Amino acid sequence: VGLEERGRGSEEVLCVSHMELADELRLMDWPPNIQFEHFNNFRGTNRFNNCDTIIVTGRNQPPNSTVDGIARAIWWNDSKPLGHDDGALLGASIDVDLPTEVRGYLTSDPSDAAGMQVRTFTDPRIEAVHQQIRESETIQALARLRLVRAERPKHVFLLANLPVEMPIDRLVEWNQLMPDAADAAFSKKGSIPLSSKGLEKMRPDLASSSDRARKFK
C-alpha cells in the first residue's frame, strides 16, 4: 500500500489525511502521479476523478466539545433537552472520553463479519452530527474518485479502524500491512540476500554481526 511503491507505476494516486500531515507530505519529493489533499477541502471537486487509487489515513476527528456545541446550536430550543456526555463538556479532563459501542464493518463477504469499539455520543442527535463530521468525511474522500461510474476498477485503502458505509473486501491488521525491515530493504534495492551469512557479508548496513543477521526480518 506504500505511496512510494504505488508512485513507481503508472497509477494516479490520491492520499487524503488531516491538514498537518498533508502539508508535511507535500513538502517531500514524490512522483508527479501522487496527489495529496486534506479532510474538509474537497467538497464537490472532480480534480481527482481520474485517480486509480485512494489512500485515506486516519479520520476527520473534531474535538468532542466542538460536536457538542454544534448540536446545541441546532437543538437549543427542542422540547427534549439534549443529553450531554461528560467527555464532551468544555474543560473536560483528557482522561474522560466518550463511551464506546460496537459497530460492525460492512464486509463484501458476510462470513468475514467483524466489528470495532467506537467512541459515540449517548444522545442520538449529537451522535448524528458526529457521524456527519467524522464518518461522512471519509465517504466524501472516497467519492472524489467517482467510484459509482468508474470505467475501470479502482483501489481504496482505509488506514483506520473506523467502520464506514463502504463494503470492505479485506480487513488487515496494522502489523500485517506495514512493511518490516526486510520488506523496506528489498523495496529500496530490489534485492536482498536470503541467508544470514550473505546478509552479513553483502549488507552490513542491515546486519553488522552474525547475531543481527540471524535475527533480521
C-alpha positions in Angstrom: 0.0 0.0 0.0 3.1 2.2 0.3 2.9 5.5 -1.6 6.4 5.1 -3.0 5.6 1.7 -4.4 2.4 3.0 -6.0 4.1 6.0 -7.3 6.6 4.0 -9.3 3.9 2.7 -11.6 1.5 4.4 -13.9 -1.3 4.7 -11.3 -2.7 8.1 -10.4 -2.8 8.1 -6.6 -4.6 10.3 -4.1 -3.7 10.4 -0.4 -6.1 12.0 2.0 -5.2 12.9 5.6 -5.6 15.6 8.2 -4.2 19.0 7.1 -1.0 18.9 9.1 0.1 15.6 7.6 -0.9 16.6 4.1 1.1 19.8 4.3 4.1 17.9 5.6 3.9 15.3 2.8 3.5 18.0 0.1 7.0 19.2 1.0 8.6 15.9 0.3 9.8 14.7 -3.2 7.1 12.5 -4.7 6.4 11.3 -8.3 4.0 13.6 -10.2 1.3 10.9 -10.2 0.8 11.2 -6.4 -1.5 14.0 -5.1 -2.3 15.0 -1.5 -5.5 16.5 -0.1 -6.8 17.0 3.5 -10.2 16.5 5.1 -12.7 19.3 4.7 -11.1 20.6 1.5 -12.5 18.6 -1.4 -16.3 19.2 -1.5 -17.7 18.6 -5.0 -14.4 18.7 -6.8 -13.7 16.5 -9.8 -9.9 17.1 -9.7 -9.3 13.5 -8.6 -11.8 11.5 -10.7 -9.0 10.1 -12.8 -7.2 8.7 -9.9 -6.8 4.9 -9.8 -6.1 4.6 -6.1 -7.1 6.5 -2.9 -5.3 6.0 0.4 -7.2 7.6 3.4 -5.1 7.9 6.5 -6.9 8.3 9.8 -10.2 10.2 10.1 -11.7 13.6 10.4 -11.9 13.9 14.2 -13.0 17.2 15.7 -12.9 17.8 19.5 -15.9 16.3 21.3 -16.8 19.7 22.7 -17.0 21.1 19.1 -19.5 18.4 18.1 -21.5 19.0 21.3 -21.5 22.8 20.6 -22.9 22.3 17.0 -25.7 20.1 18.4 -26.5 22.7 21.0 -26.9 25.3 18.2 -29.2 23.1 16.3 -31.5 21.8 19.1 -31.2 24.6 21.6 -35.0 25.0 21.7 -36.0 21.4 21.3 -38.8 20.1 23.6 -36.5 17.3 24.7 -33.2 18.6 26.2 -30.0 17.2 24.8 -28.1 14.7 26.9 -24.5 15.8 27.2 -21.6 13.4 27.9 -19.0 14.4 30.4 -16.2 13.8 27.9 -17.7 16.5 25.6 -18.1 19.3 28.0 -15.7 22.3 27.8 -12.9 21.9 30.2 -13.3 18.1 30.5 -10.3 16.2 31.7 -8.3 14.5 29.0 -8.8 11.3 31.0 -12.6 11.5 30.3 -13.8 10.4 26.9 -17.0 9.4 25.2 -18.5 6.0 25.9 -18.0 3.2 23.3 -20.2 0.9 21.4 -19.5 -1.9 19.0 -20.1 -1.2 15.3 -19.8 -3.7 12.5 -17.9 -3.3 9.3 -19.9 -3.6 6.0 -18.0 -6.5 4.6 -18.4 -7.8 1.0 -18.4 -11.4 2.4 -20.8 -11.8 5.3 -18.7 -14.6 6.7 -15.9 -12.0 7.3 -18.1 -10.1 9.8 -16.1 -8.1 12.3 -16.7 -5.0 14.4 -14.9 -2.4 16.4 -15.4 -0.4 19.6 -16.2 3.2 18.5 -16.4 6.4 20.6 -20.0 7.6 20.3 -22.3 10.3 21.9 -25.0 9.0 24.1 -27.7 11.3 22.7 -28.5 10.1 19.2 -29.0 13.7 17.9 -25.5 14.7 18.9 -24.2 11.4 17.5 -25.8 12.1 14.2 -23.8 15.4 14.0 -20.7 13.4 15.0 -21.1 10.9 12.2 -21.8 13.7 9.6 -18.4 15.2 10.5 -16.4 12.0 11.1 -17.6 9.0 9.1 -19.2 11.1 6.3 -15.9 12.9 5.7 -14.2 9.6 4.8 -17.1 8.8 2.4 -16.6 12.3 0.9 -13.0 11.5 0.3 -13.8 8.2 -1.5 -16.4 10.0 -3.6 -13.6 12.1 -5.2 -12.7 9.1 -7.3 -16.3 8.9 -8.7 -16.4 5.1 -8.0 -20.0 4.6 -8.9 -19.5 5.4 -12.6 -15.8 4.3 -12.9 -15.0 2.7 -16.2 -12.1 0.6 -14.6 -11.5 -1.0 -11.2 -10.1 1.3 -8.6 -8.4 0.6 -5.3 -9.4 2.0 -1.9 -7.2 1.7 1.2 -8.6 2.9 4.5 -5.8 3.2 7.0 -8.1 3.4 10.0 -10.3 1.2 12.1 -13.4 3.3 11.8 -16.4 1.4 10.3 -18.0 3.4 7.4 -20.7 2.8 4.9 -18.4 1.2 2.3 -18.2 -2.5 1.5 -14.8 -3.8 2.7 -13.2 -6.6 0.7 -10.4 -7.3 3.2 -9.6 -6.4 6.8 -5.9 -6.3 7.6 -4.2 -5.7 10.9 -1.7 -2.8 11.1 1.4 -5.0 11.7 0.4 -7.1 8.6 0.0 -4.1 6.4 3.2 -2.2 7.4 6.5 -3.4 5.8 9.1 -4.9 8.1 12.8 -4.1 7.9 13.4 -6.8 5.2 10.4 -5.5 3.1 11.8 -1.9 3.3 15.3 -3.0 2.3 14.0 -5.0 -0.6 11.8 -2.1 -1.8 14.8 0.3 -1.9 17.3 -2.0 -3.6 15.2 -4.5 -5.5 17.1 -7.5 -3.9 18.3 -8.8 -0.6 20.4 -11.8 0.4 18.4 -14.7 1.6 20.9 -16.3 4.0 22.1 -14.7 7.2 25.7 -15.2 6.1 25.0 -13.5 2.8 23.2 -10.7 4.6 26.2 -10.1 6.9 28.7 -10.0 4.1 26.8 -8.1 1.5 24.6 -5.8 3.6 26.5 -4.9 6.7 24.3 -1.8 6.9 21.4 -4.0 7.8 23.2 -6.6 9.9 26.7 -5.8 11.2 27.1 -9.1 13.1 26.1 -12.8 12.8 23.6 -12.5 15.6 21.9 -9.5 14.0 21.9 -11.3 10.6 20.1 -14.3 12.1 17.5 -12.1 13.8 17.0 -9.8 10.8 13.4 -9.7 9.4 
